[in-house]
Amino acid sequence: MVKNSWVMQFLADMLGVQVDRPTILETTALGAAYLAGLRLGWYQTLEEIEQLWRCEKSFMPKMEEAAREQLYQGWLDAVSRVRST
């Protein structure tokens, strides 16, 4: 998902917040490797690991509030129609 710029922009638009894409996209594997390195003593603290994170691109919200609300209401409507009662 993070590779897809359209999805990242839509996420920023729908949440109304800045969304950052990291330079290393496989963050799940990277996180596991960092935790292993922490356990082995290669890193001393989580803060040390945090300093290694780099942003490749930031996505800023651009969607108007009215459009965001309309899409959100459509999503709520779709969810309500598929929920079992």
Rosetta constraint file for C-alpha pairs under 8 A:
AtomPair CA 1 CA 7 HARMONIC 6.72 0.50
AtomPair CA 1 CA 8 HARMONIC 7.60 0.50
AtomPair CA 2 CA 7 HARMONIC 7.40 0.50
AtomPair CA 2 CA 8 HARMONIC 6.35 0.50
AtomPair CA 2 CA 21 HARMONIC 6.55 0.50
AtomPair CA 2 CA 25 HARMONIC 6.85 0.50
AtomPair CA 3 CA 25 HARMONIC 7.19 0.50
AtomPair CA 4 CA 8 HARMONIC 6.37 0.50
AtomPair CA 5 CA 9 HARMONIC 6.10 0.50
AtomPair CA 6 CA 10 HARMONIC 6.11 0.50
AtomPair CA 7 CA 11 HARMONIC 6.04 0.50
AtomPair CA 8 CA 12 HARMONIC 6.28 0.50
AtomPair CA 8 CA 19 HARMONIC 6.95 0.50
AtomPair CA 8 CA 21 HARMONIC 7.93 0.50
AtomPair CA 8 CA 59 HARMONIC 6.76 0.50
AtomPair CA 9 CA 13 HARMONIC 6.09 0.50
AtomPair CA 9 CA 19 HARMONIC 7.78 0.50
AtomPair CA 9 CA 59 HARMONIC 5.61 0.50
AtomPair CA 9 CA 60 HARMONIC 7.19 0.50
AtomPair CA 9 CA 61 HARMONIC 7.10 0.50
AtomPair CA 10 CA 14 HARMONIC 6.00 0.50
AtomPair CA 11 CA 15 HARMONIC 5.98 0.50
AtomPair CA 11 CA 19 HARMONIC 7.40 0.50
AtomPair CA 12 CA 16 HARMONIC 5.58 0.50
AtomPair CA 12 CA 17 HARMONIC 5.34 0.50
AtomPair CA 12 CA 18 HARMONIC 5.69 0.50
AtomPair CA 12 CA 19 HARMONIC 5.46 0.50
AtomPair CA 12 CA 59 HARMONIC 6.21 0.50
AtomPair CA 12 CA 60 HARMONIC 6.00 0.50
AtomPair CA 12 CA 61 HARMONIC 4.96 0.50
AtomPair CA 13 CA 17 HARMONIC 7.10 0.50
AtomPair CA 13 CA 60 HARMONIC 7.35 0.50
AtomPair CA 13 CA 61 HARMONIC 4.30 0.50
AtomPair CA 13 CA 62 HARMONIC 5.92 0.50
AtomPair CA 13 CA 63 HARMONIC 5.33 0.50
AtomPair CA 13 CA 68 HARMONIC 7.17 0.50
AtomPair CA 14 CA 61 HARMONIC 7.72 0.50
AtomPair CA 14 CA 63 HARMONIC 7.73 0.50
AtomPair CA 14 CA 68 HARMONIC 5.88 0.50
AtomPair CA 14 CA 72 HARMONIC 7.83 0.50
AtomPair CA 15 CA 61 HARMONIC 7.89 0.50
AtomPair CA 16 CA 61 HARMONIC 5.41 0.50
AtomPair CA 17 CA 60 HARMONIC 6.60 0.50
AtomPair CA 17 CA 61 HARMONIC 5.96 0.50
AtomPair CA 18 CA 58 HARMONIC 6.67 0.50
AtomPair CA 18 CA 59 HARMONIC 5.60 0.50
AtomPair CA 18 CA 60 HARMONIC 4.66 0.50
AtomPair CA 18 CA 61 HARMONIC 6.37 0.50
AtomPair CA 19 CA 58 HARMONIC 5.75 0.50
AtomPair CA 19 CA 59 HARMONIC 5.13 0.50
AtomPair CA 19 CA 60 HARMONIC 6.64 0.50
AtomPair CA 20 CA 55 HARMONIC 6.27 0.50
AtomPair CA 20 CA 56 HARMONIC 7.51 0.50
AtomPair CA 20 CA 57 HARMONIC 5.92 0.50
AtomPair CA 20 CA 58 HARMONIC 4.37 0.50
AtomPair CA 20 CA 59 HARMONIC 6.22 0.50
AtomPair CA 21 CA 25 HARMONIC 7.60 0.50
AtomPair CA 21 CA 55 HARMONIC 5.78 0.50
AtomPair CA 21 CA 56 HARMONIC 5.59 0.50
AtomPair CA 21 CA 57 HARMONIC 5.25 0.50
AtomPair CA 21 CA 58 HARMONIC 6.15 0.50
AtomPair CA 22 CA 53 HARMONIC 7.20 0.50
AtomPair CA 22 CA 54 HARMONIC 5.70 0.50
AtomPair CA 22 CA 55 HARMONIC 4.40 0.50
AtomPair CA 22 CA 56 HARMONIC 5.09 0.50
AtomPair CA 22 CA 57 HARMONIC 7.09 0.50
AtomPair CA 23 CA 53 HARMONIC 8.00 0.50
AtomPair CA 23 CA 54 HARMONIC 5.76 0.50
AtomPair CA 23 CA 55 HARMONIC 5.55 0.50
AtomPair CA 23 CA 56 HARMONIC 4.51 0.50
AtomPair CA 23 CA 57 HARMONIC 7.93 0.50
AtomPair CA 24 CA 54 HARMONIC 7.91 0.50
AtomPair CA 26 CA 30 HARMONIC 6.23 0.50
AtomPair CA 27 CA 31 HARMONIC 5.77 0.50
AtomPair CA 28 CA 32 HARMONIC 6.38 0.50
AtomPair CA 29 CA 33 HARMONIC 6.23 0.50
AtomPair CA 30 CA 34 HARMONIC 6.10 0.50
AtomPair CA 31 CA 35 HARMONIC 6.17 0.50
AtomPair CA 32 CA 36 HARMONIC 6.20 0.50
AtomPair CA 33 CA 37 HARMONIC 6.14 0.50
AtomPair CA 34 CA 38 HARMONIC 6.09 0.50
AtomPair CA 34 CA 43 HARMONIC 7.89 0.50
AtomPair CA 34 CA 49 HARMONIC 6.98 0.50
AtomPair CA 35 CA 39 HARMONIC 6.19 0.50
AtomPair CA 36 CA 40 HARMONIC 6.17 0.50
AtomPair CA 37 CA 41 HARMONIC 6.09 0.50
AtomPair CA 37 CA 42 HARMONIC 4.96 0.50
AtomPair CA 37 CA 43 HARMONIC 5.92 0.50
AtomPair CA 38 CA 42 HARMONIC 5.72 0.50
AtomPair CA 38 CA 43 HARMONIC 4.66 0.50
AtomPair CA 38 CA 44 HARMONIC 6.22 0.50
AtomPair CA 38 CA 45 HARMONIC 7.00 0.50
AtomPair CA 38 CA 46 HARMONIC 7.72 0.50
AtomPair CA 39 CA 43 HARMONIC 7.91 0.50
AtomPair CA 43 CA 48 HARMONIC 6.64 0.50
AtomPair CA 43 CA 49 HARMONIC 6.89 0.50
AtomPair CA 44 CA 48 HARMONIC 6.79 0.50
AtomPair CA 45 CA 49 HARMONIC 6.79 0.50
AtomPair CA 46 CA 50 HARMONIC 6.09 0.50
AtomPair CA 47 CA 51 HARMONIC 6.42 0.50
AtomPair CA 48 CA 52 HARMONIC 7.20 0.50
AtomPair CA 49 CA 53 HARMONIC 7.41 0.50
AtomPair CA 63 CA 67 HARMONIC 6.60 0.50
AtomPair CA 63 CA 68 HARMONIC 6.44 0.50
AtomPair CA 64 CA 68 HARMONIC 6.31 0.50
AtomPair CA 65 CA 69 HARMONIC 6.08 0.50
AtomPair CA 66 CA 70 HARMONIC 6.17 0.50
AtomPair CA 67 CA 71 HARMONIC 6.27 0.50
AtomPair CA 68 CA 72 HARMONIC 6.12 0.50
AtomPair CA 69 CA 73 HARMONIC 6.03 0.50
AtomPair CA 70 CA 74 HARMONIC 6.23 0.50
AtomPair CA 71 CA 75 HARMONIC 6.26 0.50
AtomPair CA 72 CA 76 HARMONIC 6.23 0.50
AtomPair CA 73 CA 77 HARMONIC 6.12 0.50
AtomPair CA 74 CA 78 HARMONIC 6.21 0.50
AtomPair CA 75 CA 79 HARMONIC 6.18 0.50
AtomPair CA 76 CA 80 HARMONIC 6.15 0.50
AtomPair CA 77 CA 81 HARMONIC 6.35 0.50
AtomPair CA 78 CA 82 HARMONIC 6.55 0.50
AtomPair CA 79 CA 83 HARMONIC 6.18 0.50
